[in-house]
Amino acid sequence: MKNPLDPRHKKRQKIIEDLFRESFHDQSIGSEAKLIFSNLQIIDENIKKSAPEFPIEKINKVDLAILRLAVYELLIKKEEPKKVIIDEAIELAKEYGGQTSPAFINGALGKIISINYA
């Protein structure tokens, strides 16, 4: 993230908020978040492979929302370079997650890249 006002970063922030909100309540969400939820089986399968010691239901909800967005962008949407997606996910983890979130997100996405792009 070079600029916090970057429209792509702002869009990702909104999607993370939608994904997080949906994990607690059945609320209206944006179209991009709906696309992510429609691909949840593939996305969560990849998250489970990348972090087998952390069951999906035990992952912090914010970290899970960030991972789901990043995995969606990496494996399904494929519009941005992998490095950009990972850097953005780490920045979102710094902004929304806990102290260990950036390292966890980076490690999980690194494994997903190595599994799917080997």
DRENTORKE-237003 format. One record per atom (N, C-alpha, C): residue in one letter; atom name; x, y, z. Coordinates in Angstrom, 2 decimals, always signed. Example, Ala and Ser with C-alpha at 12.3 -4.5 7.8 and 13.67 -1.06 7.14 Angstrom:
! residues 2
ZADO, A, N, +13.19, -5.69, +7.80;
ZADO, A, CA, +12.30, -4.50, +7.80;
ZADO, A, C, +13.20, -3.30, +7.80;
ZADO, S, N, +12.85, -2.25, +7.08;
ZADO, S, CA, +13.67, -1.06, +7.14;
ZADO, S, C, +12.90, +0.03, +7.87;
This chain:
! residues 118
ZADO, M, N, +0.85, -1.18, +0.00;
ZADO, M, CA, +0.00, +0.00, +0.00;
ZADO, M, C, +0.89, +1.23, +0.00;
ZADO, K, N, +0.89, +1.94, -1.07;
ZADO, K, CA, +1.68, +3.16, -1.18;
ZADO, K, C, +0.95, +4.37, -0.63;
ZADO, N, N, -0.37, +4.35, -0.74;
ZADO, N, CA, -1.17, +5.50, -0.34;
ZADO, N, C, -2.48, +4.99, +0.28;
ZADO, P, N, -2.77, +5.39, +1.52;
ZADO, P, CA, -4.01, +4.91, +2.16;
ZADO, P, C, -5.28, +5.40, +1.47;
ZADO, L, N, -5.16, +6.37, +0.58;
ZADO, L, CA, -6.33, +6.87, -0.14;
ZADO, L, C, -6.48, +6.23, -1.51;
ZADO, D, N, -5.60, +5.29, -1.84;
ZADO, D, CA, -5.67, +4.56, -3.10;
ZADO, D, C, -7.06, +3.92, -3.22;
ZADO, P, N, -7.77, +4.14, -4.33;
ZADO, P, CA, -9.12, +3.59, -4.46;
ZADO, P, C, -9.16, +2.06, -4.36;
ZADO, R, N, -8.11, +1.37, -4.81;
ZADO, R, CA, -8.10, -0.09, -4.71;
ZADO, R, C, -7.99, -0.51, -3.25;
ZADO, H, N, -7.22, +0.25, -2.46;
ZADO, H, CA, -7.10, -0.06, -1.02;
ZADO, H, C, -8.44, +0.21, -0.33;
ZADO, K, N, -9.07, +1.32, -0.66;
ZADO, K, CA, -10.37, +1.65, -0.07;
ZADO, K, C, -11.40, +0.57, -0.40;
ZADO, K, N, -11.38, +0.07, -1.65;
ZADO, K, CA, -12.30, -0.97, -2.06;
ZADO, K, C, -12.05, -2.24, -1.25;
ZADO, R, N, -10.79, -2.60, -1.05;
ZADO, R, CA, -10.46, -3.78, -0.27;
ZADO, R, C, -10.89, -3.61, +1.19;
ZADO, Q, N, -10.74, -2.42, +1.73;
ZADO, Q, CA, -11.20, -2.16, +3.10;
ZADO, Q, C, -12.70, -2.45, +3.21;
ZADO, K, N, -13.47, -1.98, +2.25;
ZADO, K, CA, -14.92, -2.18, +2.26;
ZADO, K, C, -15.26, -3.67, +2.18;
ZADO, I, N, -14.54, -4.41, +1.33;
ZADO, I, CA, -14.80, -5.84, +1.20;
ZADO, I, C, -14.48, -6.57, +2.50;
ZADO, I, N, -13.35, -6.21, +3.14;
ZADO, I, CA, -12.98, -6.83, +4.42;
ZADO, I, C, -14.08, -6.56, +5.45;
ZADO, E, N, -14.57, -5.34, +5.50;
ZADO, E, CA, -15.64, -5.01, +6.44;
ZADO, E, C, -16.90, -5.83, +6.16;
ZADO, D, N, -17.24, -6.00, +4.88;
ZADO, D, CA, -18.40, -6.82, +4.51;
ZADO, D, C, -18.21, -8.28, +4.94;
ZADO, L, N, -17.04, -8.82, +4.64;
ZADO, L, CA, -16.77, -10.22, +5.00;
ZADO, L, C, -16.80, -10.41, +6.51;
ZADO, F, N, -16.23, -9.46, +7.24;
ZADO, F, CA, -16.22, -9.53, +8.70;
ZADO, F, C, -17.65, -9.44, +9.24;
ZADO, R, N, -18.40, -8.48, +8.74;
ZADO, R, CA, -19.77, -8.28, +9.21;
ZADO, R, C, -20.62, -9.52, +8.94;
ZADO, E, N, -20.46, -10.12, +7.78;
ZADO, E, CA, -21.24, -11.30, +7.41;
ZADO, E, C, -20.92, -12.49, +8.30;
ZADO, S, N, -19.71, -12.52, +8.87;
ZADO, S, CA, -19.35, -13.64, +9.73;
ZADO, S, C, -20.12, -13.61, +11.06;
ZADO, F, N, -20.73, -12.49, +11.39;
ZADO, F, CA, -21.50, -12.38, +12.63;
ZADO, F, C, -23.00, -12.27, +12.40;
ZADO, H, N, -23.39, -11.60, +11.33;
ZADO, H, CA, -24.81, -11.35, +11.08;
ZADO, H, C, -25.10, -11.52, +9.60;
ZADO, D, N, -26.29, -11.95, +9.31;
ZADO, D, CA, -26.72, -12.06, +7.92;
ZADO, D, C, -27.18, -10.67, +7.49;
ZADO, Q, N, -26.27, -9.91, +6.91;
ZADO, Q, CA, -26.58, -8.54, +6.51;
ZADO, Q, C, -26.34, -8.38, +5.02;
ZADO, S, N, -26.83, -7.28, +4.49;
ZADO, S, CA, -26.56, -7.03, +3.07;
ZADO, S, C, -25.09, -6.68, +2.90;
ZADO, I, N, -24.50, -7.23, +1.85;
ZADO, I, CA, -23.08, -7.02, +1.59;
ZADO, I, C, -22.90, -6.65, +0.13;
ZADO, G, N, -21.72, -6.15, -0.20;
ZADO, G, CA, -21.42, -5.73, -1.56;
ZADO, G, C, -21.28, -6.91, -2.52;
ZADO, S, N, -21.29, -6.60, -3.79;
ZADO, S, CA, -21.25, -7.64, -4.82;
ZADO, S, C, -19.95, -8.43, -4.80;
ZADO, E, N, -18.83, -7.77, -4.51;
ZADO, E, CA, -17.54, -8.48, -4.47;
ZADO, E, C, -17.52, -9.47, -3.31;
ZADO, A, N, -18.05, -9.07, -2.17;
ZADO, A, CA, -18.12, -9.99, -1.02;
ZADO, A, C, -19.05, -11.17, -1.34;
ZADO, K, N, -20.12, -10.91, -2.08;
ZADO, K, CA, -21.02, -12.01, -2.48;
ZADO, K, C, -20.28, -13.00, -3.38;
ZADO, L, N, -19.44, -12.50, -4.27;
ZADO, L, CA, -18.65, -13.38, -5.14;
ZADO, L, C, -17.69, -14.23, -4.31;
ZADO, I, N, -17.12, -13.63, -3.29;
ZADO, I, CA, -16.21, -14.37, -2.42;
ZADO, I, C, -16.99, -15.48, -1.71;
ZADO, F, N, -18.15, -15.15, -1.17;
ZADO, F, CA, -18.95, -16.16, -0.47;
ZADO, F, C, -19.43, -17.25, -1.42;
ZADO, S, N, -19.66, -16.93, -2.68;
ZADO, S, CA, -20.08, -17.96, -3.63;
ZADO, S, C, -18.95, -18.92, -3.97;
ZADO, N, N, -17.72, -18.52, -3.70;
ZADO, N, CA, -16.54, -19.37, -3.94;
ZADO, N, C, -15.89, -19.83, -2.64;
ZADO, L, N, -16.65, -19.78, -1.56;
ZADO, L, CA, -16.10, -20.04, -0.23;
ZADO, L, C, -15.50, -21.44, -0.08;
ZADO, Q, N, -16.08, -22.43, -0.70;
ZADO, Q, CA, -15.56, -23.79, -0.56;
ZADO, Q, C, -14.13, -23.88, -1.08;
ZADO, I, N, -13.87, -23.35, -2.26;
ZADO, I, CA, -12.53, -23.37, -2.85;
ZADO, I, C, -11.58, -22.52, -2.00;
ZADO, I, N, -12.03, -21.36, -1.60;
ZADO, I, CA, -11.20, -20.43, -0.83;
ZADO, I, C, -10.81, -21.06, +0.51;
ZADO, D, N, -11.80, -21.56, +1.25;
ZADO, D, CA, -11.53, -22.13, +2.57;
ZADO, D, C, -10.69, -23.41, +2.47;
ZADO, E, N, -10.86, -24.16, +1.42;
ZADO, E, CA, -10.05, -25.35, +1.20;
ZADO, E, C, -8.57, -24.97, +1.10;
ZADO, N, N, -8.29, -23.90, +0.39;
ZADO, N, CA, -6.92, -23.43, +0.25;
ZADO, N, C, -6.37, -22.87, +1.56;
ZADO, I, N, -7.22, -22.20, +2.32;
ZADO, I, CA, -6.79, -21.69, +3.62;
ZADO, I, C, -6.45, -22.85, +4.55;
ZADO, K, N, -7.28, -23.90, +4.55;
ZADO, K, CA, -7.02, -25.08, +5.39;
ZADO, K, C, -5.70, -25.73, +5.02;
ZADO, K, N, -5.39, -25.82, +3.73;
ZADO, K, CA, -4.12, -26.40, +3.29;
ZADO, K, C, -2.93, -25.55, +3.72;
ZADO, S, N, -3.10, -24.25, +3.72;
ZADO, S, CA, -1.99, -23.35, +4.03;
ZADO, S, C, -1.75, -23.19, +5.53;
ZADO, A, N, -2.75, -23.45, +6.34;
ZADO, A, CA, -2.62, -23.31, +7.79;
ZADO, A, C, -3.34, -24.47, +8.47;
ZADO, P, N, -2.84, -25.71, +8.28;
ZADO, P, CA, -3.56, -26.88, +8.81;
ZADO, P, C, -3.66, -26.90, +10.33;
ZADO, E, N, -2.76, -26.21, +11.01;
ZADO, E, CA, -2.79, -26.19, +12.48;
ZADO, E, C, -3.85, -25.22, +13.01;
ZADO, F, N, -4.48, -24.44, +12.11;
ZADO, F, CA, -5.52, -23.48, +12.51;
ZADO, F, C, -6.82, -23.82, +11.79;
ZADO, P, N, -7.75, -24.51, +12.45;
ZADO, P, CA, -9.05, -24.76, +11.81;
ZADO, P, C, -9.74, -23.43, +11.47;
ZADO, I, N, -10.48, -23.42, +10.39;
ZADO, I, CA, -11.16, -22.19, +9.93;
ZADO, I, C, -11.95, -21.53, +11.06;
ZADO, E, N, -12.66, -22.32, +11.84;
ZADO, E, CA, -13.50, -21.74, +12.90;
ZADO, E, C, -12.69, -21.15, +14.05;
ZADO, K, N, -11.39, -21.45, +14.11;
ZADO, K, CA, -10.53, -20.92, +15.18;
ZADO, K, C, -9.72, -19.70, +14.74;
ZADO, I, N, -9.70, -19.42, +13.44;
ZADO, I, CA, -8.95, -18.26, +12.94;
ZADO, I, C, -9.71, -16.99, +13.30;
ZADO, N, N, -8.98, -16.00, +13.78;
ZADO, N, CA, -9.54, -14.69, +14.09;
ZADO, N, C, -10.39, -14.22, +12.91;
ZADO, K, N, -11.59, -13.72, +13.17;
ZADO, K, CA, -12.53, -13.35, +12.11;
ZADO, K, C, -11.98, -12.29, +11.16;
ZADO, V, N, -11.22, -11.34, +11.68;
ZADO, V, CA, -10.62, -10.32, +10.82;
ZADO, V, C, -9.56, -10.96, +9.92;
ZADO, D, N, -8.71, -11.79, +10.50;
ZADO, D, CA, -7.68, -12.47, +9.70;
ZADO, D, C, -8.33, -13.35, +8.64;
ZADO, L, N, -9.40, -14.01, +8.99;
ZADO, L, CA, -10.09, -14.88, +8.04;
ZADO, L, C, -10.68, -14.06, +6.89;
ZADO, A, N, -11.25, -12.92, +7.19;
ZADO, A, CA, -11.81, -12.05, +6.14;
ZADO, A, C, -10.70, -11.59, +5.19;
ZADO, I, N, -9.56, -11.21, +5.74;
ZADO, I, CA, -8.43, -10.77, +4.92;
ZADO, I, C, -7.91, -11.92, +4.07;
ZADO, L, N, -7.77, -13.09, +4.67;
ZADO, L, CA, -7.31, -14.27, +3.92;
ZADO, L, C, -8.28, -14.63, +2.80;
ZADO, R, N, -9.56, -14.60, +3.10;
ZADO, R, CA, -10.56, -14.95, +2.08;
ZADO, R, C, -10.49, -13.99, +0.89;
ZADO, L, N, -10.37, -12.71, +1.15;
ZADO, L, CA, -10.24, -11.74, +0.07;
ZADO, L, C, -8.97, -12.00, -0.74;
ZADO, A, N, -7.86, -12.19, -0.07;
ZADO, A, CA, -6.59, -12.38, -0.76;
ZADO, A, C, -6.59, -13.67, -1.58;
ZADO, V, N, -7.11, -14.75, -1.03;
ZADO, V, CA, -7.17, -16.02, -1.75;
ZADO, V, C, -8.09, -15.88, -2.96;
ZADO, Y, N, -9.20, -15.21, -2.80;
ZADO, Y, CA, -10.10, -14.95, -3.92;
ZADO, Y, C, -9.37, -14.19, -5.03;
ZADO, E, N, -8.65, -13.13, -4.65;
ZADO, E, CA, -7.93, -12.34, -5.65;
ZADO, E, C, -6.80, -13.12, -6.30;
ZADO, L, N, -6.13, -13.97, -5.53;
ZADO, L, CA, -5.01, -14.75, -6.06;
ZADO, L, C, -5.45, -15.88, -6.99;
ZADO, L, N, -6.48, -16.62, -6.59;
ZADO, L, CA, -6.81, -17.85, -7.29;
ZADO, L, C, -8.02, -17.75, -8.23;
ZADO, I, N, -8.89, -16.80, -7.99;
ZADO, I, CA, -10.12, -16.73, -8.79;
ZADO, I, C, -10.15, -15.47, -9.65;
ZADO, K, N, -10.00, -14.33, -9.05;
ZADO, K, CA, -10.10, -13.07, -9.79;
ZADO, K, C, -8.89, -12.84, -10.69;
ZADO, K, N, -7.71, -13.00, -10.16;
ZADO, K, CA, -6.44, -12.93, -10.90;
ZADO, K, C, -6.26, -11.67, -11.74;
ZADO, E, N, -6.60, -10.51, -11.19;
ZADO, E, CA, -6.44, -9.25, -11.92;
ZADO, E, C, -5.19, -8.48, -11.52;
ZADO, E, N, -4.71, -8.70, -10.32;
ZADO, E, CA, -3.54, -7.99, -9.81;
ZADO, E, C, -2.36, -8.95, -9.71;
ZADO, P, N, -1.14, -8.43, -9.75;
ZADO, P, CA, +0.02, -9.30, -9.52;
ZADO, P, C, -0.01, -9.90, -8.11;
ZADO, K, N, +0.52, -11.10, -7.98;
ZADO, K, CA, +0.52, -11.79, -6.68;
ZADO, K, C, +1.16, -10.93, -5.59;
ZADO, K, N, +2.28, -10.31, -5.91;
ZADO, K, CA, +2.99, -9.48, -4.92;
ZADO, K, C, +2.10, -8.34, -4.40;
ZADO, V, N, +1.35, -7.72, -5.28;
ZADO, V, CA, +0.46, -6.62, -4.89;
ZADO, V, C, -0.62, -7.13, -3.94;
ZADO, I, N, -1.21, -8.28, -4.27;
ZADO, I, CA, -2.27, -8.85, -3.44;
ZADO, I, C, -1.74, -9.18, -2.04;
ZADO, I, N, -0.57, -9.80, -1.98;
ZADO, I, CA, +0.01, -10.17, -0.69;
ZADO, I, C, +0.38, -8.93, +0.10;
ZADO, D, N, +1.00, -7.94, -0.54;
ZADO, D, CA, +1.35, -6.69, +0.15;
ZADO, D, C, +0.11, -6.00, +0.71;
ZADO, E, N, -0.96, -5.97, -0.08;
ZADO, E, CA, -2.20, -5.34, +0.38;
ZADO, E, C, -2.79, -6.11, +1.57;
ZADO, A, N, -2.76, -7.44, +1.49;
ZADO, A, CA, -3.30, -8.25, +2.59;
ZADO, A, C, -2.52, -7.99, +3.88;
ZADO, I, N, -1.21, -7.87, +3.77;
ZADO, I, CA, -0.38, -7.59, +4.96;
ZADO, I, C, -0.70, -6.21, +5.51;
ZADO, E, N, -0.88, -5.23, +4.62;
ZADO, E, CA, -1.24, -3.88, +5.08;
ZADO, E, C, -2.60, -3.87, +5.76;
ZADO, L, N, -3.56, -4.61, +5.20;
ZADO, L, CA, -4.88, -4.71, +5.83;
ZADO, L, C, -4.79, -5.40, +7.19;
ZADO, A, N, -3.91, -6.39, +7.30;
ZADO, A, CA, -3.71, -7.08, +8.58;
ZADO, A, C, -3.11, -6.13, +9.61;
ZADO, K, N, -2.20, -5.27, +9.18;
ZADO, K, CA, -1.62, -4.28, +10.10;
ZADO, K, C, -2.68, -3.29, +10.56;
ZADO, E, N, -3.57, -2.94, +9.64;
ZADO, E, CA, -4.60, -1.95, +9.91;
ZADO, E, C, -5.74, -2.50, +10.77;
ZADO, Y, N, -6.18, -3.73, +10.48;
ZADO, Y, CA, -7.36, -4.29, +11.14;
ZADO, Y, C, -7.07, -5.40, +12.13;
ZADO, G, N, -5.99, -6.13, +11.93;
ZADO, G, CA, -5.72, -7.32, +12.73;
ZADO, G, C, -4.95, -7.04, +14.00;
ZADO, G, N, -4.55, -8.14, +14.64;
ZADO, G, CA, -3.78, -8.05, +15.86;
ZADO, G, C, -2.29, -7.99, +15.57;
ZADO, Q, N, -1.51, -8.09, +16.62;
ZADO, Q, CA, -0.07, -7.97, +16.51;
ZADO, Q, C, +0.55, -9.08, +15.64;
ZADO, T, N, +0.02, -10.28, +15.70;
ZADO, T, CA, +0.58, -11.39, +14.94;
ZADO, T, C, -0.10, -11.58, +13.58;
ZADO, S, N, -1.11, -10.81, +13.29;
ZADO, S, CA, -1.87, -10.98, +12.05;
ZADO, S, C, -1.03, -10.84, +10.77;
ZADO, P, N, -0.19, -9.79, +10.66;
ZADO, P, CA, +0.58, -9.66, +9.42;
ZADO, P, C, +1.47, -10.87, +9.13;
ZADO, A, N, +2.14, -11.40, +10.13;
ZADO, A, CA, +3.00, -12.57, +9.93;
ZADO, A, C, +2.17, -13.79, +9.57;
ZADO, F, N, +1.04, -13.98, +10.22;
ZADO, F, CA, +0.17, -15.11, +9.92;
ZADO, F, C, -0.34, -15.03, +8.49;
ZADO, I, N, -0.83, -13.87, +8.10;
ZADO, I, CA, -1.35, -13.67, +6.74;
ZADO, I, C, -0.25, -13.90, +5.71;
ZADO, N, N, +0.91, -13.35, +5.95;
ZADO, N, CA, +2.04, -13.51, +5.04;
ZADO, N, C, +2.42, -14.98, +4.88;
ZADO, G, N, +2.50, -15.69, +5.99;
ZADO, G, CA, +2.87, -17.11, +5.95;
ZADO, G, C, +1.84, -17.96, +5.22;
ZADO, A, N, +0.56, -17.73, +5.53;
ZADO, A, CA, -0.50, -18.51, +4.89;
ZADO, A, C, -0.55, -18.23, +3.39;
ZADO, L, N, -0.45, -16.97, +2.99;
ZADO, L, CA, -0.49, -16.65, +1.56;
ZADO, L, C, +0.75, -17.16, +0.83;
ZADO, G, N, +1.89, -17.14, +1.51;
ZADO, G, CA, +3.11, -17.70, +0.92;
ZADO, G, C, +2.94, -19.18, +0.62;
ZADO, K, N, +2.31, -19.91, +1.54;
ZADO, K, CA, +2.06, -21.34, +1.31;
ZADO, K, C, +1.07, -21.54, +0.17;
ZADO, I, N, +0.05, -20.71, +0.11;
ZADO, I, CA, -0.94, -20.83, -0.95;
ZADO, I, C, -0.29, -20.60, -2.31;
ZADO, I, N, +0.60, -19.63, -2.39;
ZADO, I, CA, +1.34, -19.36, -3.63;
ZADO, I, C, +2.18, -20.58, -4.00;
ZADO, S, N, +2.89, -21.12, -3.02;
ZADO, S, CA, +3.77, -22.26, -3.32;
ZADO, S, C, +2.98, -23.51, -3.72;
ZADO, I, N, +1.80, -23.69, -3.14;
ZADO, I, CA, +0.96, -24.86, -3.48;
ZADO, I, C, +0.36, -24.71, -4.87;
ZADO, N, N, -0.16, -23.52, -5.18;
ZADO, N, CA, -0.92, -23.33, -6.41;
ZADO, N, C, -0.10, -22.86, -7.61;
ZADO, Y, N, +1.08, -22.34, -7.35;
ZADO, Y, CA, +1.89, -21.82, -8.45;
ZADO, Y, C, +3.23, -22.53, -8.57;
ZADO, A, N, +3.33, -23.73, -7.98;
ZADO, A, CA, +4.59, -24.48, -8.01;
ZADO, A, C, +4.86, -25.06, -9.37;
